[in-house]
Amino acid sequence: MLKKEKEIEAEKMLEEQSETVRPRRGRPRKIEIDKSLENVESTEEKKQKYDEEDSSKKSAPENSNHEEKMIKDILSENVTKLKKMAKEYKIEGFSGMSKLELINAILIKKGEEKGKTYGFGKLDVIGDGNYGFLRDTSIGPDVYVSISQIKRFFLRNEDIVFGELRIPIGTEKNYGILKVLLVNGDLPEKSLERPYFDDLVPSYPDEKLNLGSGEISSRIIDLVSPIGKGQRGLIVSPPKAGKTMLLSTLANDIIKYNPEIDVWILLIDERPEEVTDIKENVKDAEVYSATFDEDPRVHTEVTENVLQMAKRQVERGKDILILMDSLTRLARSYNITIPSSGKLISGGIDPNALYYPKRFLGAARNIKNGGSLTIIATALVETGSRMDEVIFEEFKGTGNMEIILSRTLEQLRIFPAIDVLKSGTRREELLIPRKNLEKIWKLRRELSEMSEVEGTRNLIELIKKYKNNDELLEDLYKTKKINK
């Protein structure tokens, strides 16, 4: 009904109700008009009511926009600024956190200021993607993730999901995620554009890691067995040859001279004290471990989780490097945990047990127009175990780089105990400029004329004379540097 019609009707009602009427009994009385007028809302009252509803509806998008801006501002900050913010918020252990961990921790504090509960964890999709849970969460208990959120943002196993949480209601046991705010440190919309790891096109490594200014062991590797982004390498080591120390040195030099690469260290079936030593000596790497006193199922589970996390990062175009110790012990763990195929090969190993470690090592690759996954894993030899020899032989041809550690050099306490003649990289011409490559080949030929011990000792002395490998190669054959 139109405004004028409403006003006319109201006036008529007032006129009729103001007249006296004779009741059936008693005196004449005047009828109350208050109740009839209650249902006739004025235009001003309606307008005020609608304005209040509109303002409440508009407040939600405004809050959402403010929240999105806050997240974008934090994502744009570098690690130095993030650590400064973490210090202001008094976040414990911020100095050893990765950028993703810093972002999540700071956002949780900002949520507390607004009275919101933020949290994050690793997604574990149950079954065929019906629903999932965030495990290892910042709040402790698992967080339920609905199928609608998994499908909306194409979430995958081991995604690091950050969002606003809802506390359990009634008989509910788990927290729930109300709103997904970040996926692997990016806005959730970006997860829609991610390719699948298996669809990415692998290629030979063509970008060398800068190790020429590092420690002596790193500089030897840089000369005789260079590491490129996407390398699939083996460190072949007898017992006590210094492989753990070599991994620590490599990790620190890669972090120092290649800041664009995220370095992860995976320790399987190792001694607990070695895990502690790695964590203390390699500050800026993420260390994942399962020690020898844990169930073999834990060894395989940790390995598979790390691999899935690495794949998620590579899908985003990141460069990830995993230093793994050791591939041999991982194969042993799979030999115990997988269902028996009824067949055994030499050494008492089930053929199916070798498939999973091969899948882990085979994931290393350089991606065309994308990121890279580099895996450098150790393989044990000369242990007296036939099984270890079989495992090494199975992996011998799968890598595209090998670093061979020598028992002879180790017994003479010459470290790093790298056999420079047996170590090498496939397609090294893609990593090293032709001018330097010819000098390195000439250096190899001269070293081959010496004994293993003499050659390694002379190479170490040569490296010590220069600050970095670029200076060494530039000056190498201007004057004679190798003493026979």
C-alpha positions in Angstrom: 0.0 0.0 0.0 1.3 3.5 -0.9 2.3 6.1 1.7 -0.7 8.4 1.0 -3.2 5.5 1.1 -1.8 4.5 4.5 -2.2 8.0 5.9 -5.8 8.3 4.6 -6.7 5.0 6.2 -5.2 6.0 9.5 -7.1 9.3 9.5 -10.4 7.4 8.9 -9.7 5.1 11.7 -9.1 8.0 14.1 -12.3 9.7 13.1 -14.4 6.5 13.6 -12.8 5.6 16.9 -13.2 9.1 18.3 -17.1 8.9 18.1 -19.1 7.6 21.0 -20.9 4.3 20.7 -23.6 2.9 23.0 -22.7 -0.4 24.5 -25.3 -3.1 25.1 -25.2 -2.4 28.8 -24.0 0.5 31.0 -23.0 4.0 30.1 -21.7 5.3 26.8 -17.9 4.9 26.5 -15.1 5.9 24.3 -13.2 3.1 22.5 -9.4 2.9 23.2 -7.4 3.6 20.0 -3.9 2.7 21.2 -3.9 -0.9 20.1 -5.1 -0.2 16.6 -2.4 2.4 16.1 0.4 0.1 17.2 0.2 -1.7 13.9 0.6 1.4 11.8 4.3 2.1 11.7 5.4 5.6 10.6 7.7 6.0 7.6 10.5 7.3 9.8 10.4 4.3 12.1 10.6 1.9 9.2 13.5 3.8 7.7 15.4 3.8 10.9 14.8 0.0 11.3 16.0 -0.7 7.7 19.1 1.5 8.2 20.1 -0.5 11.3 19.8 -3.8 9.5 21.8 -2.5 6.6 24.6 -1.2 8.9 24.9 -4.6 10.5 25.1 -6.3 7.1 27.8 -3.9 5.9 30.0 -4.4 9.1 30.8 -8.0 8.2 32.4 -7.2 4.8 34.2 -4.2 6.3 35.7 -6.5 9.0 36.6 -9.1 6.4 38.4 -6.5 4.2 40.3 -5.2 7.2 41.3 -8.7 8.1 42.5 -9.4 4.5 44.5 -6.2 4.4 46.2 -7.1 7.7 47.2 -10.5 6.4 48.5 -9.1 3.1 50.6 -6.5 5.0 52.2 -9.3 7.1 52.8 -11.5 4.1 54.7 -8.6 2.4 57.2 -8.2 5.2 60.7 -9.8 5.1 62.0 -12.1 7.8 63.9 -9.4 9.6 60.8 -7.3 10.0 58.7 -10.3 11.0 61.3 -11.2 13.7 61.1 -7.6 15.0 57.3 -7.9 15.2 57.6 -11.3 16.9 59.9 -9.7 19.5 57.3 -7.0 20.2 54.6 -9.6 20.7 57.0 -11.5 23.0 56.7 -14.7 21.0 58.9 -17.5 22.4 61.6 -19.0 20.2 61.0 -16.6 17.3 64.7 -16.4 16.4 64.7 -20.0 15.2 61.4 -19.8 13.3 60.9 -20.0 9.5 59.1 -17.2 7.7 55.9 -19.3 7.6 56.0 -20.0 11.3 56.6 -16.3 12.1 53.6 -15.3 9.9 51.3 -17.8 11.7 52.5 -16.9 15.2 52.1 -13.1 14.6 48.6 -13.5 13.1 47.6 -15.5 16.2 48.7 -12.6 18.4 46.8 -10.2 16.2 43.7 -12.3 16.4 43.9 -12.3 20.2 43.8 -8.5 20.1 40.5 -8.6 18.2 39.0 -11.3 20.4 39.3 -14.0 17.7 40.8 -17.5 17.9 43.3 -18.1 15.1 45.2 -21.4 14.6 47.1 -23.5 12.1 48.1 -27.1 11.5 49.0 -29.7 8.8 46.0 -31.0 6.9 45.3 -34.7 7.1 42.6 -35.6 4.5 40.6 -38.6 5.6 39.6 -41.2 3.0 38.7 -39.9 -0.4 38.6 -36.3 0.6 35.3 -36.4 2.6 36.7 -34.3 5.4 39.9 -33.7 7.2 41.7 -32.6 10.4 44.5 -30.2 11.1 47.2 -32.1 13.0 50.1 -30.8 15.1 48.1 -27.6 15.6 49.1 -24.4 17.3 46.3 -24.9 19.9 47.1 -28.5 20.7 43.9 -30.5 19.8 43.0 -31.5 16.2 40.8 -29.1 14.2 38.0 -30.3 12.0 38.0 -29.2 8.3 34.7 -29.7 6.4 34.5 -31.2 2.9 33.2 -27.9 1.5 36.3 -26.1 2.6 38.6 -28.8 1.2 36.8 -28.7 -2.2 36.5 -24.9 -2.3 40.3 -24.3 -1.9 41.5 -27.6 -3.4 43.3 -28.4 -0.2 45.7 -31.4 -0.2 47.5 -33.6 2.4 50.2 -31.8 4.4 49.0 -28.3 3.4 49.7 -25.8 6.2 46.3 -24.3 6.8 45.8 -21.1 8.9 42.3 -19.8 9.8 39.8 -18.6 12.3 38.6 -21.3 14.7 35.4 -22.2 16.4 35.4 -23.8 19.8 33.5 -27.1 20.2 29.7 -26.7 20.8 27.5 -29.1 22.7 28.7 -32.6 22.3 31.4 -31.7 19.7 34.9 -33.0 20.5 37.0 -31.0 18.1 37.5 -27.4 17.2 36.3 -26.4 13.8 37.7 -24.0 11.2 35.3 -21.2 10.5 37.3 -19.4 7.8 40.5 -20.4 5.9 42.8 -17.4 5.8 46.1 -18.8 4.6 47.3 -22.0 2.8 51.0 -22.6 3.0 51.6 -19.0 3.8 49.7 -17.6 0.8 46.1 -16.3 0.4 43.7 -19.3 -0.1 42.7 -18.0 -3.6 46.3 -18.9 -4.8 45.8 -22.5 -3.9 43.2 -22.7 -6.7 45.9 -22.1 -9.3 48.3 -24.8 -8.0 49.4 -27.5 -10.4 49.8 -31.1 -9.2 53.4 -32.2 -8.5 53.1 -35.2 -10.9 52.0 -32.9 -13.7 55.1 -30.7 -13.5 57.7 -31.2 -16.2 61.2 -32.3 -14.8 64.4 -31.2 -16.4 68.1 -31.4 -15.8 69.4 -29.0 -13.1 70.7 -25.9 -14.8 71.3 -23.5 -11.9 74.3 -24.2 -9.6 74.2 -23.7 -5.8 76.8 -21.2 -4.7 79.2 -23.1 -2.4 82.5 -21.6 -3.7 82.9 -19.3 -0.7 82.0 -21.9 2.0 84.0 -24.3 4.1 86.7 -26.5 2.5 84.4 -29.5 2.2 81.7 -27.4 0.4 84.3 -25.9 -1.9 85.7 -29.3 -2.9 82.1 -30.4 -3.7 81.6 -27.2 -5.7 84.6 -28.1 -7.8 84.4 -31.8 -8.3 80.7 -32.6 -7.8 78.6 -29.4 -8.1 75.1 -29.3 -6.8 72.3 -27.8 -8.9 68.7 -26.9 -8.0 66.7 -30.1 -8.5 69.8 -32.4 -8.0 69.2 -36.0 -6.9 72.4 -36.9 -5.1 73.9 -39.7 -3.0 76.6 -39.3 -0.4 78.2 -42.8 -0.3 79.8 -43.3 3.0 81.4 -46.1 5.1 81.0 -45.8 8.8 82.8 -43.0 10.7 83.8 -41.2 7.4 82.3 -37.9 8.5 79.0 -37.9 6.6 77.0 -36.3 9.5 79.6 -33.5 9.7 79.5 -33.1 6.0 75.7 -32.7 6.0 75.9 -30.0 8.7 78.6 -28.1 6.8 76.6 -28.3 3.6 73.4 -27.2 5.2 75.1 -24.1 6.8 76.8 -23.0 3.6 73.7 -23.5 1.5 71.7 -21.4 3.9 74.4 -18.7 4.0 75.1 -18.3 0.3 71.7 -19.4 -1.2 69.0 -17.6 0.9 66.3 -18.3 -1.7 66.4 -22.0 -0.9 64.6 -23.6 2.1 66.8 -26.2 3.7 65.2 -29.2 5.5 67.2 -32.0 7.2 65.6 -35.4 7.6 67.2 -37.8 10.0 65.9 -41.4 10.0 67.1 -44.1 12.4 69.8 -41.9 13.8 71.2 -41.6 17.3 69.3 -39.0 19.5 72.5 -37.1 20.3 73.2 -36.6 16.6 69.7 -35.1 16.1 70.4 -32.7 19.0 73.8 -31.8 17.5 72.3 -31.0 14.1 69.6 -28.8 15.6 72.2 -26.9 17.6 74.7 -26.4 14.8 72.3 -25.7 11.9 70.1 -23.0 13.2 68.1 -21.9 10.2 67.1 -25.3 8.8 64.0 -27.3 9.6 65.0 -30.6 11.2 62.7 -33.6 11.0 63.8 -36.8 12.8 62.8 -40.3 13.9 65.5 -41.9 16.0 66.6 -45.6 16.1 64.7 -46.3 19.3 61.4 -45.4 17.6 59.1 -47.8 15.8 60.0 -48.3 12.1 56.4 -47.2 11.3 57.4 -43.8 12.7 60.4 -43.7 10.4 58.3 -44.3 7.3 55.5 -41.9 8.4 57.9 -39.0 9.1 59.5 -39.5 5.7 56.3 -39.6 3.8 55.0 -36.5 5.6 58.1 -34.6 4.8 57.9 -35.6 1.2 54.3 -34.4 0.9 55.1 -31.1 2.5 58.0 -30.6 0.1 55.8 -31.3 -2.9 53.2 -28.8 -1.7 56.0 -26.1 -1.6 57.3 -27.0 -5.0 53.8 -26.8 -6.5 53.9 -23.1 -5.3 57.2 -22.5 -7.2 59.5 -22.8 -4.2 63.0 -24.2 -4.1 63.3 -26.9 -1.4 66.5 -28.8 -0.5 66.3 -32.0 1.7 69.5 -33.4 3.3 68.6 -36.9 4.3 70.5 -39.4 6.5 70.1 -42.2 5.7 68.4 -43.8 2.7 69.8 -47.2 3.7 68.1 -47.2 7.1 64.9 -45.9 5.5 64.9 -49.0 3.2 65.4 -51.2 6.3 62.4 -49.7 8.0 60.2 -50.3 4.9 61.5 -53.9 4.8 60.0 -54.4 8.3 56.7 -52.5 7.9 55.4 -53.3 4.4 53.3 -56.5 3.9 55.4 -59.4 2.7 55.3 -60.1 -1.0 56.5 -63.6 -0.4 59.7 -63.0 -2.3 63.2 -62.2 -1.0 66.3 -61.0 -2.9 69.9 -61.3 -1.8 70.4 -59.9 1.7 67.0 -60.9 2.9 65.2 -57.8 1.6 61.7 -57.8 0.1 61.8 -56.3 -3.4 58.7 -54.1 -2.6 60.6 -52.5 0.3 62.9 -50.7 -2.2 60.0 -49.1 -4.1 59.2 -46.5 -1.4 62.7 -45.2 -0.8 63.1 -45.0 -4.6 59.9 -42.9 -4.7 61.3 -40.6 -2.1 64.6 -40.1 -3.9 62.9 -40.0 -7.3 60.8 -37.0 -6.3 63.9 -34.7 -6.6 63.7 -32.7 -9.8 64.2 -29.4 -11.4 60.9 -28.0 -12.7 60.7 -26.2 -16.1 59.5 -22.7 -15.4 58.9 -23.5 -11.8 60.5 -24.5 -8.5 62.8 -27.4 -7.6 63.1 -30.2 -5.1 66.7 -31.1 -4.4 67.5 -34.3 -2.3 70.9 -35.2 -1.1 70.7 -38.5 0.7 73.4 -40.7 2.3 73.9 -44.4 1.5 75.9 -46.7 3.7 78.5 -49.1 2.4 81.2 -51.3 3.9 79.1 -52.0 7.0 79.5 -55.8 6.8 75.8 -56.2 6.0 74.8 -57.8 2.7 71.5 -56.0 2.9 73.2 -52.6 2.9 75.2 -53.5 -0.2 72.1 -54.6 -2.1 70.3 -51.3 -1.1 73.2 -49.3 -2.4 73.4 -51.2 -5.6 69.7 -50.6 -6.2 70.1 -46.8 -5.8 73.5 -46.5 -7.5 72.2 -45.5 -10.9 69.2 -43.5 -9.8 71.0 -40.3 -8.8 72.6 -37.7 -11.0 75.3 -36.8 -8.6 77.5 -38.8 -6.2 79.9 -37.8 -3.4 82.1 -40.7 -2.4 83.7 -40.7 1.0 86.8 -42.8 1.5 87.6 -45.1 4.3 91.4 -44.8 3.6 91.2 -41.0 4.0 89.1 -41.4 7.2 91.7 -43.8 8.7 94.4 -41.3 8.0 92.2 -38.6 9.5 92.2 -36.5 6.4 89.0 -34.6 6.4 86.9 -34.0 4.4 87.4 -37.6 3.3 86.1 -37.0 -0.2 87.4 -39.2 -3.0 87.7 -36.4 -5.6 88.2 -38.7 -8.6 85.2 -41.0 -8.0 82.8 -38.1 -7.1 81.0 -36.3 -9.9 77.9 -34.8 -11.3 76.0 -35.8 -14.5 75.6 -33.0 -17.1 77.9 -30.7 -15.1 78.3 -28.6 -18.2 74.8 -27.2 -17.6 76.0 -25.9 -14.2 79.6 -24.6 -14.8 80.7 -22.1 -17.5 82.8 -23.7 -20.2 85.9 -21.7 -19.3 85.9 -22.9 -15.7 84.9 -26.4 -16.7 88.0 -27.0 -18.8 90.2 -25.9 -15.9 88.4 -28.3 -13.6 88.9 -31.1 -16.0 92.6 -30.3 -16.3 92.8 -30.2 -12.5 91.1 -33.7 -12.3 93.7 -35.1 -14.8 96.6 -33.8 -12.7 95.0 -35.2 -9.5 94.5 -38.6 -11.2 98.3 -39.0 -11.6 98.7 -38.9 -7.8 97.6 -41.4 -5.2 94.2 -40.9 -3.5 95.8 -39.6 -0.3 98.3 -37.3 -2.0 95.7 -35.9 -4.4 93.1 -35.0 -1.8 95.8 -33.5 0.5 97.1 -31.3 -2.3 93.6 -30.2 -3.3 92.9 -29.1 0.3 96.1 -27.1 0.4 95.3 -25.5 -2.9 91.9 -24.4 -1.8 93.2 -22.9 1.5 95.3 -20.4 -0.6 92.2 -18.7 -2.0 89.2 -17.0 -0.4 86.8 -18.6 -2.9 86.7 -20.9 -5.9 86.3 -18.2 -8.4 89.7 -16.7 -7.5 91.2 -20.2 -7.5 89.9 -21.0 -11.0 90.9 -17.6 -12.4 94.5 -18.0 -11.2 94.8 -21.8 -11.4 96.8 -22.2 -14.6 98.5 -18.8 -14.8 101.1 -20.4 -12.5 101.7 -24.0 -11.5 99.7 -24.7 -8.3 99.5 -28.5 -8.1 102.6 -30.1 -6.5 103.5 -33.6 -7.6 
